[in-house]
Amino acid sequence: AAHFAVMPEGLVEPCIKAASKPGDVVLDPFAGAGTVGLVALRLRRRFVGIELNPEYVQLIYQRLSGVQGELAKERSDGICSG
């Protein structure tokens, strides 16, 4: 199920960069579609999300597993370090 109000990644990124550094934990108590988690992982932060709607939880798992796969591939290709 698609979320009715997906937050733009460009809105989230400056906030995460300003409030944390790589390796920090980012908490989103109303995770929705998981955009905060997606951006946090791409910026090398850890993520804890809370969401009550089980359909949205599945959506978050799908979105985050995609970015985790991208990051794992980058590491194995030697593109990034960390």
C-alpha positions, 0 to 999 in steps of 0.5 A: 500500500502506498502512503498518502503523503510521502515527504520529499527526501530533499526536505529531510536531508538538511535536517539530518545533516544539521542535527547528526553526524555519521554513525548517530541514531536518527529517531522518527516516531511517526515513520509513515513511508520511511523517508527519514529512515531512507535518507538517514541510511544514505547519510550513514546514520542508523535509524529507529522508526516507529509506525502503528500502521502495519501496511506502512511498516511493510512499505518502510521495510521494502524501501529501507531494504533497497537502500541497504542493498545499495550501500552494501553494493557500494561497500563491496565495490570499494566506492565508499568507506565506512 
